[in-house]
Amino acid sequence: MTVLGKIKWVLGILMIFVLIIATNLIDRNNFLRVRDSVTTIYEDRLVVKDIIFEIARYIQEKELAMVRKDSTYYSGRATGIDDKIQNLILRYQETKLTKEEAKVFDDLKENLVELEAQEAKFVESGKTQKEPLQSSIDDVKENLYDLSQIQLREGSRQMNISKKAVDTVELFTQLEIYVLIFLAVLVQIIIIYNPKKN
């Protein structure tokens, strides 16, 4: 094999090698985007949706105790419920929050503090002044609803990111096939082509 023949072989193999590395790096980046999106959907959306649901359950229990003027709830269970809500709030804080979500979440924390204060006033009043307590409960419910809607929007946004990344991988996979076919033909032409000497 002549030096020119060896150079042709090396160039042909190098072209294929460079193409495979380039497409691999692009595919790797897209797979990382899909993985991050799926992780975000689970950790920052589904888990948070469960936390919101749990807090809503406890708020409903508080509202029911207020309506019933439940003395046993206020004498014992209320403190445990408040502790559970605080633990859920701490878990929520560990997730990634969007700007809008952070604002609503801060409002929720403030409204929960106000709710506890209104509960204490409700008990001190002999369970007669329930309007301020009901107003605080309604504020917390509104915050929970808003946070729930944010989870849906963000989950949908993450799904779109994931879908775009998968579509990009599919496109590049098809392009890789076409380019590999083209390169295979090109390498064959380079190898087979033998210029005539004068």
N, C-alpha and C positions, 0 to 999 in steps of 0.2 A: 504494500500500500504506500502510495506516494505521500509526501508531506501535505500536499493540497488535499488529498483524500482524507487524511487524518484531521486536518483543520475543518473540513466539511462535517465530519462525524462529531467532532467536539462542539462545533457551533449548533448542530442539530440537537444534540443532547442538552446543551446549555439552554437553548430556547425552551425546551420542554420543562427543564428543571425550574427556570425562572417563572414560567407560567404557573406551574404547580404551586410554588411557594407563594406567589402573589395571590392566587385565588384562595389558597389555604388561609392566608392572613385575613383576607376579606371575610371569608366564611367564619373564621374564629371570632372576629369582631361582631358579626351578626348573631352568632350563637350566644356570645356574652350578653348582648342586648336582650335576647329572648330570655335567658336565664335570670337576668336582673329584673326583667319585667314580671316574670312568673313569681319570683321571690317577693317582689314588692306587692303583687296582688295578694299573696297569702299573708305575709307578715304585717303589711301596713294597711291592708284593706279588710280581709276576711277576719283576722284576729280582732281588729278594731271594731268591726261590725258586731262581733260577739260581745266585746266589752260594752259597747253602746247598748246592746240588748240587755245585758246584765244590770247595768245602771238603771235602765228604764224599768226593769222589774222591781228594783228596790224603791224607786221613786213611786211606782204604783202602790207598793206596800205602804209607803209613807202616806200617800193620799187616802188609801183605804182606812188606815189607822185614824187619820184626821176626821174622816166622815163618821166613823163609828165612835169616835172619842174613846179610843181603846187605851185604857189605863195601863194594862199589862205591857202593851207595846212601848209606851213612853217610859215606863219604869225599868224596863230591862232590855228589850230588843233594839230600841232605837240606837243605842250606842254601838252595838254590834253591826247594825246596818251601815251606820256612818263610817265605821272602820273598813267595812268591805268596799264601800264606794270609794274611799280614799285609796285603797289598794288598787282598785281598778283604774283610778285616775293616774296613779304612778305607773302602772303598766302601759296606759295610753301614751304617757309622756315619752316612753322609750321608743315609740315608733316615729317614722319620718312624717312630719306634718307639712302640708302645703301652707302657703301664707294665709289663704282664706280659712283653712282648717285651724291653724294656730290661733287666729283671731276668735273664731267661734269657741274653740276649746278654752281660751282664757276667759271668755264670757261665761262658759259653763262652770269653771272653777269659782268665779266670783258669785254666780248664782247659787252654787251649792253651799258656799259660806253663808250667804243670805238666807238660804232655806233652813240651815241649822239654827240660825238666830231666830227666825220666825217660828220654828218649832218650839224653841225654848219659851218665847213670848206666848205662844198658844197654850202651852202647859201652865205657865204662870197665870194666865188669865182664866184658869179654870176651864179651858177648852171651849171658850165662848167666842173668841175673836178669830174666826177661821179665814176671813177674806184675805188678809195679808199673806197667810200661809198658802192659801190656794193660789194666789198670784205668784208667789215664789215657785211653787210646784209647776205652774204653767210656763214660767220662764225657763226652768230646767228642761221641761218637756220640749219646748221650742228649740233649745240648743241641741238636744239629742236628735230631734228630727233633722235639723240643719246638718249636723255631723253625719247622719245616716245618708243624706242626699249627696254629701261630698264624697262619701265612700263609693257610692254608685258611679258618680262622674269620674273619679280618679281610677276606679277599677276599669271602666270603659276606656279611658285614655291609655292605661297600661296595656290593655288588650290590643288596642290599635297599634301601639309601638311594637308589640310582639308580632302582630300580623304583618306589619311593614317589613320587619327584619326577616321573617320567614319568606315573604314574597321576594325580597332582595336575594336571599340565599338561593331560592328557586331560579331566579333570573340568571344569577352568576353560574349556577350549575349548568344551565342550558348553554350559556355562552362558553363555558369551559369545554363542553362537548364539541361545539362547533370549532373553537380555536384548536383543540387537540386534533380534530379531523384535518383541519387546514394545515397544521404543523406536520402531521404525519405525511400528508401528500407532499408538502414542501421538502421534508427530509428525504423522501423517496426520490423526488426530482433532483435534489442536490447529489444524492448518492449515485443515481443512475446516470445523470448527465455527465457526459464525457466530451469536453470540447475537442474538436479536431485540430490537430497540429498542422500548421502549414509547412 
